[in-house]
């Protein structure tokens, strides 16, 4: 395993992090009779992974409960990152949410506490596609987080899904060591403005969906074989079940790009998932890629990405392969909403 500093002011973290959403949300990820949370967490620990990411919104807190139980006595060896849902972002709500997460995780502190999605004092669209009536201001929420930090209940403060405008406004009020963002070879929108803003401010990027929920692992032979819950991004036609972006999508281009990445991987004899992760870890500003898993076998192959260096020529070729899709998807860093309704601003 390799380790990097999380931004300019954060802790040292493993370049591959463990994403625990899958551990506690079968409604989204589907049932899996072979799921083994303890085995998956144990494999991550044995591999040297030191950052474990979850959120109160994952399975209504179940992800936190399962992760805390799976870590057990090993909790002191790692850093736990969790997230507060935007509807809870008020002075009182921040404390209540944190106390709930601490209890479910079975710990006395959260090492990285993140705002899950940007929020507003006026009505806004949440990350779950719901309308919130509006909550607190950045100033009052940061004040609540700072109080928790002074009490030792949280160690570092981070954000998630914050675009350059929200990030700049947040940093004018307080601090953030990281911004957790959707980023992978078939979704490069953050490269236009968000990633440069993170680098400018010394904010580390935690990349979620590094394999585009399985698309970049070669798991699905066709787009129709992808579960409906994972076919809701702007890559897919608005006629697909569950989409809310209203765009035509770019399914042929997506499929072509995935096939090109697969062909490249086969040509160099490296698994497609490892190539995709290695490409991501080579991108400027990325501190760690958040890998989800429900069993040890899902992690084992992908761990190779922490030790392989594809080299600049290969990275350049992959950039070229994925550029037409990057250009088509454009600057909007919200995977699920149109530019007009983007929550990442």
N, C-alpha and C positions, 0 to 999 in steps of 0.2 A: 504494500500500500504506500502511496505517496500522500504527503500532507502539505497544505497551503494555509496561509493566513486568510481569514475571512475578512476581505477588504483591508483597509489600512489600519483599523483599530479593533478588529475582532479577534477571537481566539484562533488557534491553529486547528484545522479540521481535516479529515480525510477527504481526498478528492472525489471519492464516491461516498455518498450518504445513504442511509437506509430510510426509505419512505414507508410509513406505517399505515397509510390510508387503507390499503388492501386488507390489513389485518382485521379491521372492524367494520366493514361496510359491504356485506354481501348483496345488499339491495342494489348497489351501483355495480360492483365487480362480478356479481353472480356467485352462486354457491360453488364450493370446491371441497369435495369430500376428502381430498388429500392435503388440504391446507394444514400447515403446521407452524403456528406462530413462533413457538419456542425454538423449533429447529431452524427457522429462517433467521431469527435474531441471533441464535448461537453461531450460525455460519457467518453472519456479518461481524460479530465480535471476534471470531477466530481469524477473519481476514484482515483485521485491523481497522474496521470502520469505527469511527468515533463520534459521528453525528447521526442522531436518530430523530426524524422529523414526523410530527403528527399535528393534529388540530382538534379543537373542541367540536368543529363542524363535521368531522369525519365519523360517520355512523352515529351521530348525536352523542359523541363522547366515547363510544365503544372502542375506537382505535386507541385512545389514550389509556383506557383500562387494560386492554390486551397488551399494549406495549409495556406498560409499567409492570405487569405481572411477568411478562416474558424476560424482561431485563433482570428483575429480582435483585440479588446481591451485587450483580455486575453494574448496577446503575452508577456507582461512583467512578467507574472506569470510562464513562462516556459523557457526551453532551446531549441533553434533550432539548429539542426545539419544538415549540407548539405555537398555535395561532389563536388569536381572539377573533371571533366573527364580527363583522362590521356593525350589525344591529346592537351589539353589546358595547359599542364604543361611546360610552358616557363616563362621567367621573365615577359614578357609583357602579356602573356596569363593568368597567375594567377590573375593579377589585373582585367583584362577585365572580366574573368569568375566570380570573386567575386562580382564585381559591378553589373553584370547581375543578379546574384542570390539575392543580396540585393534588387534590384528593384522589382523582381518578388515576393519576400517574403513580400515586404512592410515594411522592418525593417532597422534599422541603423547598425545592427551588426549580425553576425552569431556566436553563442556561441561555436560551435564545427565545424571547417572546416576541412574536410577530403580529402585526396588523394584517389579517388575512386578505382583505380587499379594501381599496380606498372607500371612504365614507364621506358624507356631506351633512350639513346641518339642515338642508332642505331635502325633500323626497329624492331618493336615488335608487338605481337598480343594483341589487346585491349580486355577489358572485354566483348565487344560486338561482338567478333569474326572477327574483321576487322584488317587489317595490317596498322599500323601507321608508317610513315617514320622516326620516331625518334624525340624526343623533347629535353627538357633541362636536365640538370644534377640535382642530388639531392641537390647539393650546391646552384645552382641558384634558384631552385624552393623554397627551404626552405628560402632563402633570401627574395624572394618575399612575402612569407607567413609572415615572421617576420616583414616586413615593414607594411603589412596590420594589423598585431597584434598591432604594436606600434601606429598605427593611430586609433585603437579602432574598426576597421571594422570586425575583428574576435577576439575571446577571447581565445579559446584553439585550438591547432593544433592536428589533429589525422590522422591516415592512415586507409586504408581498403584493405583487401586481401593481406596484406604484410606477406610473409613467414619469417622464421628466418634470412635468409641471407639479404633480402632487409630491414628487420626491423633493423638488426644490423648496416647495412650501413647507414640507415636513422638516427639512433640515434647517430652515430659517427659524424654526421653533425649538428643535432639539437635535437628537442624533439618531442614526440608524447604522448599524455595522453591515447590514445586508439587505438586499431586495430579492425576494424569491420570484422568479419569472418563468413563464413557459418558453422553452427554448430548445430547439433540436434542428436537425438538418433539413426538415421539411417545414419548419416554422421559424424563420429567421428575422421576423419583423422587429425584434428589439434592437437589431444591429443599426437601424436607421437613427434612432434618437435615445432610446432608453439605456442601452448599454454604454454609449458614450457619456451620458449623464452620470451613470454609476461610477465609471472610471474617473470622471472629473472630480467627483466628490469623495473618492476613496471608499465607495460602498461595494462590498463583495456581491457577486451574483451567485445565487443558489438556483441552479437550473432544474425546474421540474418538468415532467413529461419528456425526459431526454430521449426516450425511444418512441415517442408519440403513442403511448399506451399500447405498445406492441407492434405498431406498423413497421418500425425500423428494426425489428428483430427477425423479420421474415416469418412471423407466426401465422399470418393470414394469407392464404393463396389468392383471394379475391377481395375486393372492397365489400361485396355483399356478405362475406363470411365474418366481417367485423361485427361485434355486438352493437346493437342500436345505441346504447349509451355512449359508445366511443365514436359514433358517426355524427356528432353534433357540431363539429367545428366548421369554420368557413371554408375548409377544403371540400366539404360535401354539399351536395345540392340541398337547397332549402325545402325540397320535397321529401327529404329524409325525415323519419320520425324523430321528434324531439328537438329539431333545429329551431333557432329563433332569430337567425341573422337575416333571412330574407334574400340572400345572395344566390347566384346560380352555382357557386362552387367551382371547383376545377378538378373534378375527379379523374379525367384522362391524364392530365398533367401530373397529378399526384401519383397515379399508378405508374406512369412512365418514369418518374423520378425514383420511386422505390425500386423498380426493376433495374434501373441504371446503377443504383447503389449496391444492389444485390450482385449484379454482374461484376462490378469493381471488386467487391469483397471476395467473390469466388476466384477472380483472377489473381489476387494476392494471397489467397489461402487463409484469410482471417474471417471469422464469423461476422455476419452483417451487424449484429448488435454491438460487437466490440469495435468495429470500424466506426459506427455511429457515435459511440461514447467517446472514443479517442479523438474524433473530429471535434466534438463538443468541448472536451477538456483542453484542446489546443486554442480555443477562442479567447481573445483578450478579455480579462475581467472576470472570467468564470472561476470561482473558488471551488465549487463542488457540484456534482450532478446527483440528484436525488433519485435513487433507484427503488422502486417498489417491488415487494416479493411476499408471497404467502408460504413459500417453502424453500428449503435450502437449495434445491436444484435450480431454481430460477435465478439464483445469485451466482452460482459457481462459474459459469462461462463468462458472465459479464465482468467479473472481477479482473479478468485479463486486461481490461482497458486501463487499469491503474498502472500497469507495468509496460505497456507497449507504446512505442513512439512511431507513428506512421511516417513522420518526416514531412518537410515543407512541400515537397512536390506532390505527395499524395493528398495533403490538405488542400492544396491549390486545385487539384483535379476534382475533389469532392465539392469544393466551392463552385466550380464551373458546372458540375452536374446539377447542383441544387439551385443555381442562380435563377433559371427561368421561373421556378416556383416561388422563390423569394420575390422576384419582380412582380409576379401576378398577385401574390398575397398583399403586397404593398406595405405601407408604414404602420398600419393599424395593429398594435400589439395585443389586441383582445381577440383571442381565438374564436370566441363564440358570438360576438356582437359586431354589427356594422361599425364603420368609422363614426357615424353620427351618434350611435349609442355606446361607443366604446367606454369602458370603465377604467381603462388604463391610459391616463392622460398626463 
